[in-house]
């Protein structure tokens, strides 16, 4: 419920559930209201962070869940690879507020982040390559499962998929040697989908060129016989 003390106004909710992939995650300190796609875990009657977003949480992620008993929010912070005080369990049908905050307890301070809020450079050292490949692989796997379910006229779902790919582009190119084949397969599949519009094809081709350029830059390191 929204408490509106002012004049009436129109509030429009836009989405393409259940075919849209979840967003990658929060990107800044502005809290966003998020609910799980689908019904989460009907046996345990809860949803988790993984039901809200397609990428794992990064250090500084904060989730606020409403606690009616105290008329205030319970606060859950993701710091250095674990939740404090515990992973938030979200009751079915409930939405939560999520943001990416500057947490002084993070081992990564003044990080360089990509559009998805993923920390790509931690001080003078790069993000763990295994973490990057795992995160990218999870997103690509999710897209592979969702794409066949997208209707032939559901351009909004295709747009969400293209945006997800471009959001994680810095992670993909960071580990292009391990992500190239999977990403190229996804690009081909999205490009061949009947719901993909001309504008989406332009964005997809620009992303495809970025992927190919990253591959070309390291191909000689992988294949010494490759032509420079």
SERO-4910 file (N, C-alpha, C, O; in steps of 0.05 Angstrom, whole numbers):
BEGIN
 pado doro    nc1    nc2    nc3   cac1   cac2   cac3    cc1    cc2    cc3    oc1    oc2    oc3
  Unk    A     17    -24      0      0      0      0     18     25      0     39     25     13
  Unk    A      9     46    -15     23     71    -15      6     92     -1    -18     95     -7
  Unk    A     19    107     17      5    129     31     10    154     15     32    165     15
  Unk    A    -11    163      1     -8    186    -16    -23    210     -4    -48    212     -5
  Unk    A     -8    229      9    -21    252     21    -29    273      1    -43    292      8
  Unk    A    -20    271    -24    -26    292    -44    -49    284    -62    -65    267    -55
  Unk    A    -51    298    -85    -73    292   -104    -69    265   -117    -48    253   -117
  Unk    A    -91    256   -129    -90    230   -143    -71    231   -166    -68    251   -179
  Unk    A    -58    209   -172    -40    206   -195    -41    178   -205    -50    160   -191
  Unk    A    -32    174   -230    -33    148   -242     -6    134   -238     15    145   -242
  Unk    A     -8    109   -229     16     92   -224     14     68   -242     -4     52   -240
  Unk    A     33     65   -261     33     44   -280     55     24   -274     78     32   -272
  Unk    A     49     -1   -273     68    -22   -269     72    -36   -296     53    -45   -309
  Unk    A     97    -38   -305    103    -49   -331    122    -73   -328    141    -73   -312
  Unk    A    116    -95   -342    133   -119   -340    125   -139   -360    106   -135   -376
  Unk    A    139   -162   -360    132   -183   -379    134   -211   -365    141   -231   -378
  Unk    A    128   -211   -339    128   -236   -324    108   -255   -337     87   -245   -345
  Unk    A    113   -281   -340    135   -295   -328    159   -301   -346    176   -317   -339
  Unk    A    160   -288   -370    181   -295   -389    206   -278   -386    227   -285   -397
  Unk    A    205   -256   -371    229   -239   -369    249   -251   -350    242   -263   -330
  Unk    A    275   -249   -357    295   -257   -337    296   -236   -315    292   -212   -321
  Unk    A    301   -244   -290    304   -224   -269    327   -205   -275    345   -212   -290
  Unk    A    326   -180   -264    349   -162   -268    374   -174   -255    372   -192   -238
  Unk    A    397   -163   -263    422   -174   -252    425   -168   -222    433   -185   -206
  Unk    A    418   -143   -214    420   -136   -186    420   -106   -183    420    -91   -203
  Unk    A    419    -96   -158    420    -67   -154    446    -55   -163    467    -68   -161
  Unk    A    445    -30   -172    469    -17   -183    479      7   -168    501     17   -173
  Unk    A    462     17   -149    470     41   -134    456     42   -107    443     22   -100
  Unk    A    458     64    -93    448     66    -66    418     74    -65    407     76    -43
  Unk    A    405     77    -88    377     82    -88    362     56    -84    364     37    -99
  Unk    A    346     54    -62    331     30    -57    309     26    -78    294     44    -85
  Unk    A    307      1    -88    287     -6   -107    269    -28    -94    278    -44    -78
  Unk    A    243    -27   -101    224    -46    -90    223    -70   -110    217    -67   -133
  Unk    A    229    -94    -99    231   -118   -117    215   -140   -105    215   -145    -80
  Unk    A    201   -155   -122    187   -179   -114    197   -202   -131    207   -198   -153
  Unk    A    194   -226   -121    203   -250   -136    185   -256   -159    161   -251   -158
  Unk    A    197   -266   -181    182   -275   -204    173   -304   -198    190   -321   -190
  Unk    A    148   -310   -202    138   -337   -196    131   -339   -167    124   -319   -154
  Unk    A    132   -363   -156    122   -368   -129    144   -376   -110    139   -385    -88
  Unk    A    169   -373   -118    191   -380   -101    191   -409    -93    189   -427   -110
  Unk    A    194   -414    -67    194   -442    -57    168   -447    -43    165   -440    -20
  Unk    A    148   -459    -57    121   -462    -45    121   -481    -20    103   -479     -4
  Unk    A    141   -498    -18    143   -517      4    151   -502     30    139   -505     51
  Unk    A    172   -485     27    181   -470     50    167   -443     53    171   -429     72
  Unk    A    150   -436     33    135   -412     34    152   -387     35    145   -367     48
  Unk    A    175   -388     22    193   -364     22    207   -362     -6    208   -381    -21
  Unk    A    217   -338    -11    235   -333    -33    262   -323    -23    263   -314      0
  Unk    A    282   -325    -40    309   -316    -31    320   -296    -52    307   -290    -72
  Unk    A    343   -285    -46    355   -265    -64    357   -276    -93    354   -261   -112
  Unk    A    363   -302    -95    366   -314   -122    340   -315   -137    340   -318   -161
  Unk    A    317   -311   -123    291   -310   -137    286   -281   -146    267   -277   -162
  Unk    A    301   -262   -136    297   -234   -143    315   -225   -166    307   -209   -183
  Unk    A    340   -235   -167    360   -226   -186    374   -249   -199    375   -271   -188
  Unk    A    385   -244   -223    398   -266   -238    428   -267   -231    441   -287   -238
  Unk    A    439   -246   -219    468   -247   -211    470   -249   -180    452   -241   -166
  Unk    A    492   -261   -171    495   -264   -142    500   -236   -129    508   -218   -143
  Unk    A    494   -233   -103    498   -207    -90    527   -200    -89    544   -218    -88
  Unk    A    533   -174    -89    561   -165    -85    563   -151    -58    542   -143    -46
  Unk    A    587   -148    -49    591   -136    -23    579   -108    -22    585    -91    -40
  Unk    A    563   -102     -2    549    -77      1    520    -79     -5    505    -59     -1
  Unk    A    511   -102    -15    482   -105    -21    467   -105      6    474   -119     25
  Unk    A    445    -90      7    428    -90     31    399    -95     23    389    -84      4
  Unk    A    386   -112     39    358   -119     34    343   -112     59    350   -118     82
  Unk    A    320    -98     55    302    -90     77    276   -105     74    263   -103     54
  Unk    A    269   -120     95    243   -134     95    226   -122    117    236   -117    139
  Unk    A    200   -118    112    183   -106    131    175   -125    153    167   -148    148
  Unk    A    177   -116    178    170   -133    201    146   -119    215    149    -99    229
  Unk    A    122   -130    210     98   -118    221     97   -118    251     85   -101    263
  Unk    A    111   -137    264    110   -139    293    123   -115    306    115   -107    328
  Unk    A    143   -104    294    157    -81    306    152    -55    290    163    -34    296
  Unk    A    136    -57    268    131    -35    251    156    -21    241    159      3    241
  Unk    A    175    -38    232    201    -28    222    213    -50    204    202    -72    202
  Unk    A    235    -43    191    248    -61    173    269    -78    187    283    -69    204
  Unk    A    270   -104    179    293   -120    185    315   -115    164    308   -113    140
  Unk    A    340   -113    173    361   -105    155    380   -129    151    389   -141    170
  Unk    A    386   -135    125    404   -157    118    426   -145    100    420   -134     79
  Unk    A    451   -149    107    473   -139     91    491   -162     81    496   -181     96
  Unk    A    499   -159     56    517   -179     44    545   -167     45    551   -148     31
  Unk    A    562   -179     61    589   -169     66    609   -191     63    608   -211     78
  Unk    A    629   -188     45    651   -207     43    641   -236     40    649   -253     55
  Unk    A    622   -240     21    613   -266     13    594   -280     32    590   -304     30
  Unk    A    582   -265     51    561   -278     67    541   -257     77    548   -233     79
  Unk    A    517   -266     84    496   -248     94    498   -244    124    505   -262    139
  Unk    A    493   -219    133    492   -212    161    465   -200    167    457   -181    154
  Unk    A    449   -210    187    456   -233    205    452   -260    192    463   -280    202
  Unk    A    436   -262    171    431   -287    157    419   -280    129    413   -257    124
  Unk    A    417   -300    112    405   -295     86    376   -288     90    361   -303    104
  Unk    A    366   -267     77    338   -259     81    319   -279     68    323   -287     45
  Unk    A    300   -288     83    279   -306     74    254   -289     70    243   -278     90
  Unk    A    244   -287     46    222   -269     39    196   -284     37    194   -302     20
  Unk    A    176   -278     54    150   -292     52    138   -289     24    141   -269     11
  Unk    A    124   -310     15    111   -309    -11     92   -285    -13     77   -279      6
  Unk    A     93   -271    -35     76   -248    -39     87   -222    -28     74   -201    -32
  Unk    A    109   -223    -15    121   -198     -3    143   -188    -20    160   -203    -30
  Unk    A    144   -161    -23    166   -148    -37    186   -137    -16    179   -133      7
  Unk    A    210   -131    -25    231   -120     -7    245    -97    -21    243    -94    -45
  Unk    A    258    -81     -5    274    -59    -15    303    -69    -16    313    -81      3
  Unk    A    317    -63    -39    344    -72    -43    361    -49    -54    351    -33    -71
  Unk    A    386    -46    -45    404    -26    -55    433    -36    -53    438    -56    -39
  Unk    A    451    -23    -66    479    -29    -65    493     -5    -51    495     16    -62
  Unk    A    501     -9    -26    511     13     -9    541     12     -6    554     -9    -10
  Unk    A    552     34      2    581     36      8    585     26     37    581     42     56
  Unk    A    592      1     40    595    -12     66    624    -12     74    640    -24     59
  Unk    A    631      1     96    659      3    104    671    -24    112    695    -27    115
  Unk    A    654    -45    116    664    -71    123    672    -87     99    684   -109    102
  Unk    A    667    -77     75    674    -92     51    704    -91     47    717    -70     51
  Unk    A    715   -114     39    744   -115     33    750    -99      8    772    -92      3
  Unk    A    729    -95     -8    732    -80    -33    722    -52    -29    697    -47    -28
  Unk    A    739    -32    -27    731     -4    -24    739     11    -49    759      5    -62
  Unk    A    722     30    -57    726     46    -81    729     28   -105    748     31   -121
  Unk    A    711      9   -107    712    -10   -129    705      3   -156    691     23   -157
  Unk    A    716     -8   -177    706     -2   -203    684    -22   -209    688    -46   -209
  Unk    A    660    -12   -215    637    -30   -220    627    -27   -248    630     -6   -260
  Unk    A    615    -48   -258    602    -46   -284    573    -38   -281    564    -31   -259
  Unk    A    558    -38   -304    531    -29   -303    513    -47   -286    491    -38   -278
  Unk    A    522    -71   -280    506    -89   -264    513    -87   -234    502   -101   -218
  Unk    A    531    -68   -227    539    -66   -199    559    -86   -190    565    -88   -167
  Unk    A    569   -102   -209    589   -122   -202    617   -109   -199    625    -93   -215
  Unk    A    631   -117   -177    657   -105   -173    677   -119   -191    683   -143   -188
  Unk    A    688   -104   -210    707   -116   -229    736   -112   -221    753   -128   -230
  Unk    A    741    -92   -205    769    -88   -196    768    -82   -166    754    -64   -157
  Unk    A    782    -98   -151    783    -94   -122    811    -83   -114    830    -98   -112
  Unk    A    812    -57   -111    838    -45   -105    857    -49   -129    851    -40   -151
  Unk    A    879    -63   -124    898    -68   -146    896    -96   -158    911   -103   -175
  Unk    A    876   -111   -148    874   -139   -159    847   -143   -171    827   -130   -163
  Unk    A    845   -160   -191    820   -165   -205    803   -184   -189    812   -199   -173
  Unk    A    777   -183   -195    758   -201   -184    766   -230   -191    776   -235   -212
  Unk    A    761   -248   -172    768   -276   -176    756   -286   -203    732   -285   -207
  Unk    A    773   -295   -221    763   -305   -247    742   -327   -245    724   -328   -261
  Unk    A    745   -344   -225    725   -366   -222    698   -354   -215    677   -363   -225
  Unk    A    697   -333   -198    672   -320   -192    659   -308   -217    635   -310   -220
  Unk    A    676   -296   -234    665   -283   -258    653   -304   -276    631   -301   -285
  Unk    A    668   -325   -282    659   -346   -300    634   -359   -289    615   -365   -304
  Unk    A    633   -364   -263    609   -376   -251    585   -358   -254    563   -367   -260
  Unk    A    589   -332   -248    566   -313   -250    556   -311   -278    532   -312   -283
  Unk    A    574   -308   -298    566   -306   -326    553   -332   -335    532   -331   -349
  Unk    A    564   -354   -327    552   -380   -335    524   -383   -325    506   -394   -338
  Unk    A    519   -374   -300    492   -375   -289    472   -359   -304    449   -367   -309
  Unk    A    480   -334   -312    463   -317   -328    457   -329   -355    434   -329   -364
  Unk    A    477   -339   -369    474   -351   -395    456   -375   -394    439   -380   -412
  Unk    A    459   -391   -373    442   -415   -370    413   -407   -366    395   -420   -377
  Unk    A    408   -386   -350    381   -376   -346    368   -367   -372    345   -372   -378
  Unk    A    384   -352   -388    373   -342   -413    367   -365   -432    347   -365   -446
  Unk    A    384   -385   -432    380   -409   -449    353   -422   -442    339   -432   -460
  Unk    A    346   -423   -416    322   -436   -408    297   -418   -414    276   -429   -421
  Unk    A    301   -392   -412    278   -374   -416    271   -369   -445    248   -367   -452
  Unk    A    292   -367   -462    288   -359   -490    267   -376   -505    250   -364   -519
  Unk    A    266   -402   -502    246   -418   -516    217   -412   -507    198   -418   -521
  Unk    A    215   -399   -484    188   -394   -473    178   -366   -482    155   -360   -477
  Unk    A    195   -350   -494    188   -323   -503    170   -325   -528    177   -337   -547
  Unk    A    147   -311   -526    129   -312   -549    140   -297   -573    158   -281   -570
  Unk    A    128   -302   -596    139   -291   -621    134   -261   -623    146   -248   -641
  Unk    A    118   -250   -606    113   -221   -606    122   -207   -581    117   -183   -577
  Unk    A    135   -222   -564    143   -211   -537    170   -197   -540    190   -207   -530
  Unk    A    170   -173   -552    194   -158   -556    205   -147   -529    229   -143   -527
  Unk    A    188   -144   -509    197   -134   -484    215   -154   -470    236   -147   -458
  Unk    A    208   -180   -472    225   -200   -460    253   -201   -474    273   -204   -461
  Unk    A    253   -199   -501    278   -198   -515    294   -174   -507    319   -176   -504
  Unk    A    281   -151   -504    295   -127   -495    308   -131   -468    331   -122   -463
  Unk    A    294   -145   -450    305   -150   -423    330   -168   -425    349   -165   -410
  Unk    A    329   -187   -443    351   -206   -447    375   -191   -458    398   -194   -449
  Unk    A    371   -174   -478    393   -159   -490    405   -140   -469    429   -137   -468
  Unk    A    388   -128   -453    399   -110   -432    415   -125   -412    436   -115   -403
  Unk    A    406   -149   -405    421   -165   -386    449   -172   -397    469   -170   -383
  Unk    A    450   -179   -422    476   -186   -435    494   -161   -435    518   -164   -428
  Unk    A    484   -138   -443    501   -114   -443    509   -105   -415    531    -94   -412
  Unk    A    492   -110   -396    499   -103   -368    523   -119   -358    539   -108   -343
  Unk    A    525   -144   -366    547   -161   -355    570   -162   -375    588   -179   -373
  Unk    A    569   -145   -396    591   -145   -416    619   -143   -404    637   -157   -412
  Unk    A    623   -125   -384    650   -124   -372    660   -150   -360    683   -156   -361
  Unk    A    641   -165   -348    648   -191   -337    654   -211   -359    673   -227   -357
  Unk    A    638   -210   -380    642   -229   -402    669   -224   -415    684   -243   -420
  Unk    A    676   -199   -421    701   -193   -435    725   -197   -416    747   -202   -425
  Unk    A    720   -194   -390    742   -198   -371    753   -227   -372    777   -232   -369
  Unk    A    735   -246   -377    742   -274   -378    733   -286   -405    721   -307   -406
  Unk    A    739   -272   -427    729   -279   -453    738   -306   -462    724   -320   -477
  Unk    A    761   -315   -454    771   -341   -461    752   -364   -452    750   -384   -466
  Unk    A    739   -360   -429    721   -380   -418    692   -375   -425    676   -394   -424
  Unk    A    685   -350   -432    657   -344   -436    649   -341   -466    626   -339   -472
  Unk    A    669   -340   -484    664   -333   -512    644   -351   -525    624   -342   -537
  Unk    A    648   -377   -524    631   -396   -538    602   -394   -529    583   -393   -545
  Unk    A    598   -394   -503    571   -393   -492    557   -367   -499    533   -367   -506
  Unk    A    571   -345   -498    559   -319   -505    552   -318   -535    530   -308   -542
  Unk    A    570   -328   -552    564   -327   -581    539   -344   -587    523   -337   -605
  Unk    A    536   -366   -573    512   -383   -578    486   -368   -570    466   -369   -584
  Unk    A    488   -353   -548    465   -338   -539    459   -315   -559    436   -310   -565
  Unk    A    480   -302   -568    476   -280   -588    462   -291   -613    443   -278   -623
  Unk    A    471   -314   -623    458   -326   -646    429   -333   -641    412   -328   -658
  Unk    A    423   -344   -618    396   -352   -611    377   -328   -609    355   -328   -619
  Unk    A    387   -307   -595    370   -283   -592    366   -269   -619    344   -260   -625
  Unk    A    387   -268   -635    385   -256   -661    366   -270   -680    354   -257   -697
  Unk    A    363   -296   -676    345   -312   -693    316   -312   -683    299   -323   -697
  Unk    A    312   -302   -659    285   -303   -648    266   -284   -663    274   -261   -668
  Unk    A    242   -293   -670    223   -276   -685    214   -251   -671    204   -232   -684
  Unk    A    217   -250   -645    208   -226   -630    229   -204   -629    223   -182   -620
  Unk    A    253   -210   -638    275   -190   -637    270   -168   -657    266   -174   -681
  Unk    A    269   -143   -648    264   -121   -665    290   -111   -679    312   -120   -672
  Unk    A    286    -92   -698    309    -81   -712    328    -66   -693    352    -69   -695
  Unk    A    316    -51   -675    333    -36   -656    348    -55   -637    371    -50   -631
  Unk    A    335    -76   -629    348    -96   -612    370   -110   -627    390   -117   -615
  Unk    A    367   -115   -653    388   -127   -669    412   -109   -671    435   -118   -670
  Unk    A    407    -82   -672    430    -63   -673    445    -65   -647    470    -66   -647
  Unk    A    431    -65   -624    444    -68   -598    459    -94   -596    481    -96   -585
  Unk    A    446   -115   -606    458   -142   -605    484   -143   -621    503   -156   -613
  Unk    A    483   -131   -645    507   -131   -662    530   -115   -650    553   -123   -653
  Unk    A    523    -93   -637    544    -78   -623    556    -94   -600    581    -93   -596
  Unk    A    539   -108   -586    549   -126   -565    566   -148   -576    587   -156   -565
  Unk    A    557   -160   -599    572   -181   -612    599   -172   -620    619   -187   -618
  Unk    A    601   -147   -631    627   -136   -639    646   -133   -615    670   -138   -616
  Unk    A    634   -124   -592    650   -121   -568    661   -148   -559    685   -150   -551
  Unk    A    645   -169   -561    654   -196   -554    676   -206   -573    696   -216   -564
  Unk    A    672   -201   -598    692   -210   -618    718   -195   -615    740   -206   -617
  Unk    A    716   -169   -609    741   -153   -605    756   -163   -581    781   -164   -581
  Unk    A    742   -170   -560    755   -180   -536    768   -207   -542    790   -212   -532
  Unk    A    755   -223   -557    767   -249   -565    791   -245   -582    812   -258   -578
  Unk    A    789   -227   -602    812   -222   -620    837   -213   -604    859   -219   -611
  Unk    A    832   -198   -582    854   -187   -567    869   -208   -552    893   -204   -546
  Unk    A    857   -231   -546    871   -252   -531    875   -277   -547    888   -296   -537
  Unk    A    865   -278   -571    867   -303   -587    895   -312   -591    901   -336   -590
  Unk    A    913   -294   -595    941   -301   -598    953   -314   -574    972   -330   -576
  Unk    A    943   -306   -550    953   -319   -525    943   -347   -522    957   -365   -511
  Unk    A    919   -352   -533    907   -379   -530    918   -397   -552    923   -421   -547
  Unk    A    920   -386   -577    929   -402   -600    954   -388   -612    951   -369   -627
  Unk    A    978   -398   -606   1002   -385   -616   1003   -384   -647   1018   -368   -658
  Unk    A    989   -401   -660    989   -402   -689    969   -382   -702    968   -380   -727
  Unk    A    953   -369   -685    934   -350   -696    947   -327   -709    969   -318   -700
  Unk    A    935   -317   -730    946   -294   -744    941   -268   -729    919   -262   -722
  Unk    A    962   -253   -725    959   -228   -710    944   -207   -727    940   -185   -717
***
